[in-house]
Amino acid sequence: MENSSAERKQQLALDIADGNDPSDAAKNPDGRTKLQGLFKQLSLLDRYLYVWIFIVMAVSIIFGYYVKGVKKAFQVAEITSVSLPIAIGLWVMMYPVLCKVQYEMLGGVLRQAGSLKTISLSIVLNWIVGPALMTGLAWATLPDLPDFRTGVILVGIARCIAVVLIWNDLAKGDADYCAILVAINSILQIILFTPVALLYLKVVSRGKGFHVSSWTVAKSVLLFLGVPLVAGVLTRLILMNAFGRKWYESKFLRFIGPWALIGLLYTIFVMFSIQAHQIVDNIGHVVRVAVPLLLYFGILFFGSLGICRWLKVPYPLMVTQCFTAASNNFELAIAVAVGSFGIDSTQALAATIGPLIEVPVLLLFVYIVGFFQRKGPSV
C-alpha cells in the first residue's frame, strides 16, 4: 500500500510539473484509459506535437526552397562547426528535460533489491543491442546510401534521455527507475558515445561515410550533452534547496517544460530551411530513411517486452525498460551530425527525420502496453 501511495503521489507530481490535468489520472487509477484519455493527459503542445512538426517541416521546406540566402543567414556565427542558431536550439531542447531528471534519487534506488539486475538489463539493451540493431538495419535497408546510413546509425548510438519520461509516465511505468535509468544513460553517453560511434562507423562499417576525428565527435557530445546536463543538475539542486521540491515541480518545471518542444520545432525549422533543396531533390531517399527507424522501434520495443515478460518483470519496470530501450536522444544525434558533417549534410538530415517518426510510434506503443495491462496483472 505504501508503494502504491508513493507511485500515485509521484504520478500527481509529474502531471502537475508537465502541465497535465491530474483528474485524468484520478479517473483512471488502474491505467485503463482509452487513446483519447492518453491524449487528454498531454498539454496542447504535447498532444499535437506530430502535427506541429509536420506543419513546421512543410513551412520550413517552402521557406528554404523559395527564399534565397537562408543558409548564409543562419550561419552568422559558429560554435565547434555548429551554427549559433542551431546551437541555441539544441541547448533549449536539452536543458528542460534534463532539469526533470531526479538525480537526488540515485543512491536510494541503487540500494533497492533487484536494482542491479534492472540497471544491467537496461545497459545491455541500450548500449549493446540498440546500436548493433540500428547498424544492421541501416546496412540492410540503406546499402547504397552511405551518408544517410551514417545519420541513422548515429541515431541508434544516441541513447534515451529525459524525453522518455513522458512516455513512461503515460504508460504507468516506474517513475523512480525511469529517472535513474535516464540519469545513468546521460552519464554513459558522455563516456561511451565516442568509442561506440567509432566502433560502428569506422570498424564495423569500415569507415564508409565517416571521416572525422574522435575529438570532433567528443566535442559535440560534451558541448550539447555535457553542458546542458551540468546545467540541469545545478539548476535542480540549487532551486530545490532554495524554494523546495513543491515549487520546483509545480512552478519551475511547468514554466520551462514547453521550451524543449519549442526548441525542437525551432531547430527543425532552421535545419529543414537550410536543407530544403536537398530534401526536395532527394525525397525518395528521405522516405527510405524512415524504414530502418520504424523497424528499429518495433523490434527493440517488442523484443524488450518479450524479454521482460520471460523474466517475469513487474509491469511498471517492464514498461520502463521497453521505453528506455526503444527511445533515442535525437537531439544529441542531430548535434553530432551537424558538428561532424555540417548543417546541410545528408547525415544531419537523416538524424532530423528521427523525431518525426518517434513521436507517433511511441505514442502508439503507450496505447498498446495499456491494452496488455488490461489483460491481467501478470502482463
C-alpha positions as CSV (number, residue, x, y, z in Angstrom):
1,M,0.0,0.0,0.0
2,E,2.9,2.4,0.8
3,N,4.5,1.8,-2.6
4,S,1.1,2.3,-4.3
5,S,0.6,5.5,-2.5
6,A,4.1,6.7,-3.3
7,E,3.5,5.9,-7.0
8,R,0.3,7.9,-7.0
9,K,2.0,10.9,-5.4
10,Q,4.8,10.7,-7.9
11,Q,2.4,10.5,-10.8
12,L,0.5,13.5,-9.5
13,A,3.7,15.5,-9.1
14,L,4.8,14.7,-12.7
15,D,1.3,15.5,-14.0
16,I,1.4,18.9,-12.4
17,A,5.0,19.5,-13.5
18,D,4.1,18.7,-17.1
19,G,1.1,20.9,-17.0
20,N,-1.4,18.0,-17.3
21,D,-4.7,17.6,-15.6
22,P,-4.3,15.3,-12.6
23,S,-8.0,14.5,-12.8
24,D,-7.5,12.4,-15.8
25,A,-5.2,10.0,-13.9
26,A,-7.6,10.0,-11.0
27,K,-10.4,8.9,-13.2
28,N,-8.3,6.0,-14.4
29,P,-6.2,4.9,-11.4
30,D,-5.6,1.4,-12.9
31,G,-4.3,2.7,-16.1
32,R,-7.3,1.5,-18.1
33,T,-7.5,4.5,-20.4
34,K,-8.6,4.9,-23.9
35,L,-6.4,6.5,-26.5
36,Q,-8.5,9.7,-26.0
37,G,-7.6,9.6,-22.3
38,L,-3.9,9.4,-23.2
39,F,-4.2,12.5,-25.3
40,K,-6.0,14.4,-22.6
41,Q,-3.1,13.8,-20.2
42,L,-0.9,15.8,-22.6
43,S,-0.7,19.6,-22.9
44,L,-1.9,21.2,-26.1
45,L,1.7,21.4,-27.4
46,D,2.5,17.8,-26.4
47,R,-0.9,16.4,-27.7
48,Y,-0.4,17.7,-31.2
49,L,3.4,17.6,-31.4
50,Y,3.3,15.4,-34.5
51,V,1.0,17.9,-36.2
52,W,3.3,20.8,-35.2
53,I,6.3,19.0,-36.5
54,F,4.7,18.3,-39.8
55,I,3.5,21.9,-40.2
56,V,6.9,23.4,-39.3
57,M,8.6,20.9,-41.6
58,A,6.4,21.8,-44.5
59,V,6.7,25.6,-43.9
60,S,10.4,25.4,-43.5
61,I,10.9,23.5,-46.7
62,I,8.8,26.0,-48.7
63,F,10.6,28.9,-47.0
64,G,14.0,27.5,-47.6
65,Y,13.3,26.5,-51.2
66,Y,11.9,29.9,-52.3
67,V,13.8,32.3,-50.1
68,K,17.4,33.0,-51.2
69,G,20.3,33.3,-48.7
70,V,18.7,31.2,-45.9
71,K,21.9,29.2,-45.3
72,K,24.1,32.3,-45.1
73,A,21.6,34.0,-42.7
74,F,21.5,31.0,-40.3
75,Q,25.3,30.6,-40.2
76,V,26.2,34.1,-39.0
77,A,28.4,32.5,-36.2
78,E,29.5,29.0,-35.3
79,I,30.4,27.0,-32.2
80,T,32.6,24.0,-33.0
81,S,31.3,23.9,-36.6
82,V,27.7,24.3,-35.5
83,S,25.9,27.5,-36.4
84,L,24.9,29.6,-33.4
85,P,21.1,29.4,-34.2
86,I,21.3,25.6,-34.2
87,A,23.4,25.5,-31.1
88,I,20.8,27.7,-29.2
89,G,18.0,25.4,-30.4
90,L,19.8,22.3,-29.3
91,W,20.5,23.7,-25.8
92,V,16.9,24.8,-25.5
93,M,15.8,21.3,-26.3
94,M,18.1,19.6,-23.9
95,Y,18.0,21.8,-20.8
96,P,14.3,21.5,-19.7
97,V,14.2,17.7,-19.9
98,L,17.5,17.3,-18.0
99,C,16.1,19.6,-15.3
100,K,13.3,17.0,-14.8
101,V,15.7,14.1,-14.0
102,Q,15.6,13.2,-10.3
103,Y,19.3,12.9,-9.8
104,E,18.9,13.0,-6.0
105,M,17.2,9.6,-6.1
106,L,20.2,7.8,-7.5
107,G,21.5,6.5,-4.2
108,G,18.2,5.3,-2.8
109,V,17.1,3.5,-6.0
110,L,20.5,1.8,-6.4
111,R,20.2,0.3,-2.9
112,Q,16.9,-1.3,-3.6
113,A,16.8,-5.1,-4.0
114,G,17.0,-6.1,-7.7
115,S,18.1,-2.7,-8.8
116,L,21.4,-4.1,-10.2
117,K,19.6,-6.6,-12.4
118,T,17.2,-3.9,-13.7
119,I,20.0,-1.5,-14.5
120,S,22.2,-4.1,-16.0
121,L,19.4,-5.2,-18.4
122,S,18.9,-1.6,-19.4
123,I,22.6,-1.1,-20.1
124,V,22.7,-4.2,-22.3
125,L,19.6,-3.2,-24.2
126,N,20.8,0.4,-24.7
127,W,24.5,0.1,-25.3
128,I,24.9,-3.4,-26.9
129,V,21.6,-4.4,-28.5
130,G,20.4,-0.9,-29.6
131,P,23.4,0.3,-31.6
132,A,24.0,-3.1,-33.1
133,L,20.4,-3.5,-34.2
134,M,20.3,0.0,-35.8
135,T,23.6,-0.5,-37.6
136,G,22.3,-3.8,-39.0
137,L,19.0,-2.3,-40.1
138,A,20.8,0.7,-41.7
139,W,23.0,-1.5,-43.7
140,A,20.2,-3.8,-44.7
141,T,17.9,-1.0,-45.9
142,L,20.3,1.7,-47.0
143,P,23.3,-0.2,-48.5
144,D,23.6,2.3,-51.4
145,L,23.2,5.5,-49.3
146,P,26.3,5.7,-47.0
147,D,25.7,9.3,-45.8
148,F,22.0,8.6,-44.9
149,R,23.1,5.4,-43.3
150,T,25.7,7.2,-41.1
151,G,23.0,9.5,-39.8
152,V,20.7,6.6,-39.0
153,I,23.5,4.8,-37.2
154,L,24.2,7.9,-35.1
155,V,20.6,7.9,-34.0
156,G,20.9,4.3,-32.8
157,I,24.1,5.2,-30.8
158,A,22.5,8.2,-29.1
159,R,20.6,6.5,-26.3
160,C,17.5,7.8,-24.4
161,I,17.4,10.7,-22.1
162,A,14.7,12.6,-20.2
163,V,12.2,12.9,-23.0
164,V,11.4,9.2,-22.4
165,L,9.8,10.3,-19.0
166,I,6.7,11.4,-20.8
167,W,6.1,8.0,-22.5
168,N,6.9,6.1,-19.3
169,D,4.6,8.4,-17.3
170,L,1.6,7.9,-19.7
171,A,2.1,4.1,-19.8
172,K,2.2,3.9,-15.9
173,G,5.8,2.8,-15.7
174,D,8.0,3.1,-12.6
175,A,8.9,6.8,-12.4
176,D,11.8,6.3,-10.0
177,Y,13.6,3.7,-12.1
178,C,12.9,5.7,-15.3
179,A,14.6,8.7,-13.7
180,I,17.6,6.8,-12.6
181,L,18.0,5.0,-15.9
182,V,17.8,8.3,-17.7
183,A,20.5,9.7,-15.4
184,I,22.7,6.7,-15.9
185,N,22.3,6.9,-19.7
186,S,23.1,10.6,-19.7
187,I,26.4,9.9,-17.9
188,L,27.2,6.9,-20.0
189,Q,26.7,8.9,-23.2
190,I,29.5,11.2,-22.2
191,I,31.8,8.2,-21.7
192,L,30.6,5.7,-24.4
193,F,29.2,7.7,-27.3
194,T,32.5,8.5,-29.0
195,P,34.1,4.9,-28.8
196,V,30.8,3.3,-29.8
197,A,30.4,5.7,-32.7
198,L,33.9,4.9,-33.8
199,L,33.3,1.2,-33.4
200,Y,30.2,1.1,-35.6
201,L,31.1,3.8,-38.1
202,K,34.8,3.2,-38.6
203,V,35.3,-0.5,-37.7
204,V,32.1,-2.3,-38.4
205,S,31.2,0.0,-41.3
206,R,34.8,0.1,-42.4
207,G,35.0,3.9,-42.3
208,K,32.4,4.4,-45.0
209,G,30.5,7.6,-44.6
210,F,32.5,8.6,-41.5
211,H,35.7,10.6,-41.9
212,V,36.0,12.8,-38.8
213,S,38.3,12.5,-35.7
214,S,37.2,11.2,-32.4
215,W,37.8,14.6,-30.9
216,T,35.2,16.1,-33.3
217,V,32.6,13.7,-32.0
218,A,33.6,14.1,-28.4
219,K,33.4,17.9,-28.6
220,S,29.8,17.7,-29.9
221,V,28.9,15.2,-27.1
222,L,30.4,17.4,-24.4
223,L,29.0,20.6,-25.7
224,F,25.5,19.5,-26.5
225,L,25.0,16.9,-23.7
226,G,27.6,17.7,-21.1
227,V,26.8,21.4,-20.8
228,P,23.0,21.1,-20.5
229,L,23.5,18.0,-18.2
230,V,25.6,20.0,-15.8
231,A,23.2,22.9,-16.1
232,G,20.2,20.7,-15.4
233,V,21.9,19.1,-12.3
234,L,22.9,22.5,-10.9
235,T,19.5,24.1,-11.6
236,R,17.7,21.2,-9.9
237,L,19.9,21.2,-6.8
238,I,20.1,24.9,-6.4
239,L,16.4,25.8,-6.9
240,M,15.1,22.8,-4.9
241,N,17.3,23.8,-2.0
242,A,16.2,27.4,-2.3
243,F,12.5,27.1,-2.9
244,G,11.6,23.5,-2.2
245,R,10.5,20.5,-4.3
246,K,6.9,21.5,-4.5
247,W,7.7,24.9,-6.0
248,Y,10.3,23.4,-8.3
249,E,8.0,20.7,-9.7
250,S,4.7,22.7,-9.8
251,K,6.1,26.1,-10.9
252,F,9.6,25.9,-12.4
253,L,9.2,22.7,-14.4
254,R,5.8,23.7,-15.6
255,F,7.3,27.0,-16.8
256,I,10.3,25.6,-18.7
257,G,8.6,22.4,-19.8
258,P,7.4,23.7,-23.2
259,W,10.8,25.1,-24.0
260,A,12.1,21.7,-25.0
261,L,9.4,21.2,-27.7
262,I,9.6,24.8,-28.8
263,G,13.4,24.3,-29.2
264,L,12.8,21.1,-31.2
265,L,10.4,22.9,-33.5
266,Y,12.7,25.8,-33.9
267,T,15.7,23.5,-34.7
268,I,13.6,21.6,-37.3
269,F,12.7,24.9,-38.9
270,V,16.3,26.0,-39.2
271,M,17.6,22.7,-40.4
272,F,14.8,22.0,-42.9
273,S,15.0,25.5,-44.2
274,I,18.7,25.1,-44.9
275,Q,18.3,21.7,-46.4
276,A,15.1,22.5,-48.4
277,H,16.7,22.0,-51.8
278,Q,18.4,18.8,-50.7
279,I,15.1,17.4,-49.3
280,V,13.1,18.1,-52.5
281,D,15.9,16.7,-54.7
282,N,16.2,13.5,-52.7
283,I,12.6,12.9,-51.4
284,G,12.8,9.2,-52.2
285,H,15.9,8.8,-50.1
286,V,14.2,10.7,-47.2
287,V,11.3,8.3,-47.3
288,R,13.7,5.3,-47.3
289,V,15.3,6.6,-44.1
290,A,12.0,6.1,-42.3
291,V,12.2,2.3,-43.0
292,P,15.1,1.4,-40.7
293,L,13.8,3.7,-38.0
294,L,10.3,2.1,-38.0
295,L,11.8,-1.4,-37.9
296,Y,14.2,-0.4,-35.1
297,F,11.4,1.0,-32.8
298,G,9.2,-2.1,-33.4
299,I,11.9,-4.7,-32.9
300,L,13.6,-3.2,-29.9
301,F,10.4,-2.3,-28.1
302,F,8.6,-5.6,-28.5
303,G,11.8,-7.6,-28.1
304,S,12.4,-5.9,-24.8
305,L,8.7,-6.6,-23.9
306,G,9.2,-10.3,-24.6
307,I,12.4,-10.5,-22.6
308,C,10.8,-8.7,-19.6
309,R,7.8,-11.0,-19.7
310,W,10.1,-14.0,-19.9
311,L,12.0,-12.8,-16.9
312,K,8.7,-12.0,-15.1
313,V,9.5,-8.4,-14.6
314,P,6.6,-6.5,-13.0
315,Y,4.5,-4.3,-15.3
316,P,5.9,-0.9,-14.1
317,L,9.5,-1.9,-14.5
318,M,8.8,-3.7,-17.8
319,V,7.3,-0.6,-19.3
320,T,10.3,1.5,-18.1
321,Q,12.7,-1.0,-19.7
322,C,10.8,-1.0,-23.0
323,F,10.6,2.7,-23.4
324,T,14.1,3.5,-22.3
325,A,15.4,0.8,-24.8
326,A,13.3,2.0,-27.7
327,S,13.8,5.7,-27.2
328,N,16.7,7.7,-28.6
329,N,18.4,11.0,-27.9
330,F,17.7,12.6,-31.3
331,E,19.0,16.0,-30.0
332,L,22.4,14.5,-29.5
333,A,22.4,12.6,-32.8
334,I,21.5,15.9,-34.6
335,A,24.2,17.8,-32.7
336,V,26.9,15.3,-33.6
337,A,25.8,15.0,-37.2
338,V,25.8,18.8,-37.6
339,G,29.1,19.2,-35.7
340,S,30.8,16.4,-37.6
341,F,29.4,16.8,-41.1
342,G,27.8,20.2,-41.4
343,I,24.3,21.6,-41.0
344,D,23.4,21.0,-44.6
345,S,24.7,17.4,-44.7
346,T,22.6,14.3,-45.5
347,Q,23.8,12.8,-42.2
348,A,22.2,15.7,-40.3
349,L,19.0,15.3,-42.5
350,A,18.8,11.6,-41.6
351,A,19.1,12.4,-37.9
352,T,16.5,15.2,-38.2
353,I,13.9,12.7,-39.5
354,G,14.1,10.8,-36.2
355,P,11.7,12.8,-34.1
356,L,9.2,12.8,-36.9
357,I,9.0,9.0,-36.7
358,E,9.4,8.6,-32.9
359,V,6.5,10.8,-31.7
360,P,3.6,8.9,-33.3
361,V,5.2,5.5,-32.9
362,L,6.0,5.7,-29.2
363,L,2.5,7.2,-28.5
364,L,1.1,4.1,-30.3
365,F,3.2,1.9,-28.0
366,V,1.8,3.6,-25.0
367,Y,-1.7,2.6,-26.1
368,I,-0.5,-1.0,-26.9
369,V,1.1,-1.6,-23.4
370,G,-2.1,-0.2,-21.8
371,F,-4.1,-2.8,-23.7
372,F,-1.7,-5.5,-22.5
373,Q,-2.1,-4.3,-18.9
374,R,-5.8,-4.7,-19.1
375,K,-5.4,-8.4,-19.9
376,G,-4.1,-9.3,-16.5
377,P,-1.7,-8.4,-13.7
378,S,1.0,-10.7,-15.0
379,V,1.5,-8.7,-18.1
